[in-house]
Structures are given as structure tokens and as C-alpha cells.
Amino acid sequence: MAFPKLHLLMSTPRFLTSGQCKQIANEFGTPAYVYDEATLKKAAREVLDFGGPYGFTGRYAMKACPNGAILTLFRDWGLHFDVSSGYEVLRAIQVGIPAEKISLSSQEYPENIGELVNLGITVNACSLKQVESFGQAFPGGRLGLRVNPGVGSGGTLKTNVGGPSSSFGIWHELLDQVEVLTSKHALEVFRIHSHIGSGSDPDVWVKAADLTLNQVRRFPGVTHLNLGGGFKVGRMPGEDSTDLGVVGPPVKMALEAFAAETGRKLHLEIEPGSYLTANAGCLLATVQDKTNTGDNGHVFLKLDTGMTDILRPTLYAAQQPMAVVPVSNEPASEEESVIVVGHCCESGDLLTPDESDPGLLKERRLTKAEIGDLFVIDGAGAYCAAMPAKNYNSFPEIPELLVRESGECVLIRKRQTLEQVFQNEVPLI
Ligand SMILES: Cc1ncc(COP(=O)(O)O)c(C=O)c1O
């Protein structure tokens, strides 16, 4: 399918025209995730341009959107990868990501760590236990350390992974114990890593960068500094995104000052997920029903999607841009205030929550919708396909599509069949 070039209006979907929405819905059905190659490429370029005075690696945190087609695009554009489980290592390798481009930082140390390291991945130990396990498996080996630098910041408390309330990484005051373990197993610590949260405040991110750099001093063999991801992405109109051109320079100056003082020229790494994909994806759905609860109630739009495909509103009270795409060819002129809900049988499947509480309703002013109209939820490229309430109410997993730079829209994951929903069940005999 070939599309004409896009042009954008604030009240319309971010990267799809209404014509494209209709064509995609006709050809592939709804609901479906749709990603935009041009937006992915632009974000990849911005990350690669971050640079470092003594070498730089931009990694994609694949947990944000792990579809193999997206991984291979990012690979071809020059990114390396951050992975968060042994399964992600194998998933990336399966689609052709070279093992030496993969760095693992995981809460759960994979049982097959030996095989994975032998393939060529690098590892950031995220706890004292992980340092000890790595030392037992690879005496004399090279290891990175994920450090909790003492501060954290995230878009919500659920995505803040730094500071004393967070179990992620090795608490900075425990590094003496790390030194005991690394000398016991003759480990070479080559990288210090930190990641303080998703949707971090840029000032806290820069402060964490400085604290993390400071931890390099006690490990003379460290050649790499990885400052994680977490760059805030504005999804809603008017919401700010972290400007890489603002947070980058202080880090680079700190690296230069560190080199002048110590003679050590550190290779810099960052590993964003959201920054690379959040605004490059949308969820294309259909208004499958409409109801109201009277004069003192609300008008509800019921979509053929919901927490089964986009969990962020339910989990974080996340605000997502939304647009109605009327199927009639009449220009839509009327607006109305509505509550948008998903298709699951619980009130928590709410797509327009108040930002203060995922259970509180907040009306959204949208183009007046009729049953059968299309509906676009934007800002759905990160932590949506990757993090659904999959198969709840037995709704099958939905397809993923990619609008190529040429304008062609291609399938990159099929819709699940009903049989696939329960294929691993074992009947009682
Ligand atoms: C270790 C690590 N690096 C990078 C990221 C990516 O974060 P974001 O998507 O906010 O950029 C995460 C997200 O959880 C992470 O845990």
C-alpha cells in the first residue's frame, strides 16, 4: 500500500492522515499499532548525534518496543542495544543483532548467563549477588556495574528507579563490598552504569550523571560510562521533551574535566527507549460503542482496544494524545467532552484518567464521534505493544504495522489467533 506524503495538524493524528487511517483499517483491521519509520529514523539520528568527547555508543533500550523489525532498523542506523533479561538477549540475537552490540542490565540474573557471555554480550551487574555470581562463572572476566547513584527521577513513582526507595542497581554506599568481590574473583570492572528512571527530570538526570561519573574514580580499569535512558518525552501537545542538546553539553564538559584531572578518557554511552520510539507509534482503533450516563454523568466512547493493548493510562494515569477520525467524508465540525474507555470488563480500563489517579475520570474534548469512526491514540510507540494486559478477556494480541519512508504500510507482527491465545494450556484428562 502506498501513501502520499504526510502533513500534520494539532487536532489530527501525529503522523497519519485520515486517509491513511482509513486505508490501514480497511487493509489490516483495527485495533493495530502503527509505527512510522521516518520518525524512528529522526530520533535515532538525534541519539547518535549526542556524541562524546572520547567516543560514544547510543543504545536502544529494546524493552520499549521489542519488535524485531524495529530492532533491525535501529541496528542498520548504527545503534547498539540495552536489554533487560536473558530472553531479550536471545530475542535480539534471533533477529540478527550482533551479540557484541548487546549490553544486559537485568533485575533477574539469567540462569544461562554463561552461554550469553560466551556469545559476546557485555553485562552490568545490578546487585552484589550478581557480582558474586558473575565472578564464580567468569573469574578474571570483564564486568560493568549498574550503580544506584543516590538520586532518582521518573514520570511517576512507578518509573523512578533511583534513590533509596529503589532496588535497581548497587547502592552507591555498597561499592566497598563490590571491590571485595571483584578482587576475590579478579574481575575487571570496565563500565559504570546508571539509569535513574523513565521520564526523568532533565536537571536530576544531569546531577545523576555527575554522581555516576564520580563513582568511576574508585575503579581504575573503567573505560566506559553509561548514563542510561530516561529522557522525558512530551506526548501531549505542549508537553516538554528533554532536549538532548541541553543535557548533553554538561556531561561532555564533565568528561573533559575528568580527563584533564585523571588522564582517563571515558567512552560515553546512553540507552534511551522512550526517546527513540514513544512518538513514532500510535494505536489505531474503532469507536465500537457510545453511551451516556445522563445529565449528571458522562458521554462514553468505547473503543475496540484498551488495557489489553495500552496499559499506560491504567498503570500510570498516563495522558495520551487522541484524535477521532470520522469515517464519513463530511468535514467534522462539532466537538464534545467524552470519557474514553477500553473494551475490558472493568472500570480500570480507562483511557482518559485524571493525571492524579488512574481511577479518576477526566473528560477529553474531542471531535464528536459516531459508532464506527476510527480513533487514534498517539504517543503509543513505547511501553505499549511491549507491556499490554495481554489476552485479558481473551482479546487476542493485535498486529504491529510500519509505515515505511516510501509511504508503504507493512505488517511487522500478525494478529494473534484465538487458538494462539490458549495454545499452551494443557487439558485435564
Ligand atoms: C537499564 C535501563 N536503561 C534504559 C531504559 C530506558 O528508559 P526510557 O525508556 O525511559 O528511556 C530503562 C527503562 O526501564 C532501563 O531500565
The ligand as an ORCA input file, in Angstrom:
! r2SCAN-3c Opt
* xyz 0 1
  C      18.558     -0.008     32.412
  C      17.612      0.773     31.579
  N      18.101      1.508     30.567
  C      17.280      2.228     29.757
  C      15.914      2.247     29.952
  C      15.068      3.054     29.025
  O      14.320      4.020     29.685
  P      13.485      5.077     28.824
  O      12.541      4.326     28.011
  O      12.831      5.923     29.844
  O      14.474      5.842     28.008
  C      15.370      1.504     31.010
  C      13.913      1.525     31.252
  O      13.355      0.975     32.138
  C      16.234      0.753     31.832
  O      15.760      0.021     32.848
*
